[in-house]
Amino acid sequence: MTDTSFTIAGRTFRSRLIVGTGKYSSHAVMAQAHEASGADMVTVAVRRVNLSDRTRESLLDYIDTARIFILPNTAGCYSADEAVRTARLGREAGLSNWVKLEVIGDERTLFPDNEALIEATRVLVKEGFVVLPYTNDDPIACRKLEEAGAAAVMPLGAPIGSGLGIQNVNNIRIIREFSRVPVIVDAGVGTASDAALAMELGADGVLMNSAIAGAQEPIAMAEAMKHAVVAGRLAYLSGRIPKKMYATASSPVEGLVGR
């Protein structure tokens, strides 16, 4: 069985795993984790990149841009205007016209402000951006973001950095069923089984940062996540057996001698 290509806005990626660049003990460890993950798209917070003095060391120096596509993000923005300005800054600095759009609505939970997120999506799409918005696991919000022109929708599995895994399995399944654009589960992944579950539910990809960067062995965890995403995708394509209340014998009893 062969997988279908993973394509967003006409760009095809080899890996369905997208990783971040924050919280690593060093840039060198980050680079090794990226290599082990097999990811060919990484997300970078525009506000963490020194855009004014490119002669100084930057985390961008540790990303193989010949192999890895950079997805700028608007982390830390709390209004639509702020997020739009940050996206424009990243594009003007030559990072990309793609953006992982984040508009945070609450400091403690870091849940998105969906109303402001939809507003910012409309503005940026009109300006030619390829917008991938981070949103709640709300099918209605995802539909409105798609209608606003989002190239993909990125519902959270659980709060950012929580490691709780997917908390609302049914919502992710519903979002995938009705979405006409790629669905990428973003935030809340803690370990490989969480990534596999996201893919088994039909997600087109998984984005994570803390689960790898915060692991005791980030490079080994990055490799585990690579395999989990592949396994989960293959299981989804294979079609699991239905769940039943009672047992079904592995070996049929019909035709056995003595029955």
Phi, psi and omega in degrees: 000132179249142179281155172279159181291153179260106187235133174233126177050040177084357179256129183258136180242145180285322184254144176266007177258126177245132184237165182256188185230002184264163169075004178284154180291335177199162177296327181295318178296320177303313182298319178293322178293320177300316180297316182293330182287336184074004182293144174241018170216128177233147181258138185231129177288122181304322183287348179264357182258132176282100184269347185270332182227093183284356179281341179276155180298140182220156176298336177297335179292343183255011177248125180282089185290349174286337181246331188246130178274133181267127177250101178296149175229161184256040180305140178089004180267136185241012175209160179298316181299317181296318180294319179296317179298319181293319177298317179297321180298317179297320179292317181296331179278358176088013180290302180178160171264008170269152178207132167276108189271120176238128171229105186277139182252347184211129186290328185278314182269340186058025175292147180289153169266096189296324180297313179291327180296316179295318179300313181294325178299313179303314182297311185290324178297319179296334180268007175092011178280150168265109191255127175240095186275134173276123187220175175288164178278059185244113182303326181290316178298319179297321179295317180293325177293320177297317178296332179282352176110009180301139180280342176200162173241145187232077179288143178286149172271326179195172180306148181307130175074004185281332183068018184281344186080181183291120184269334181231082183302318184294322179297318178298320179296318179294316179302316179295320183298320187261348183283138176258002176239164179303145178247122181240117178287125187230122174090139173099349179293135180245326182210180189298323181296330177294318179294319179297318179298316179304317180288324178296333178283352178105004177301146179279339180192172178226135176246133180210157175221298186301323183300329178269306185297328183269358180290156178297326176234085186302321184291318177295320179294323178300319178292321177300318180295323178301311182291324181297318180295317178296314181296316180296320179295316180296321178296320178298315180292331182286330180084104183287159175289152178291150176282140181229154180285326186242167183289153170231124184300138178292325177251128180296143182266344180297133176089358179288143178297135178094359178255000000 
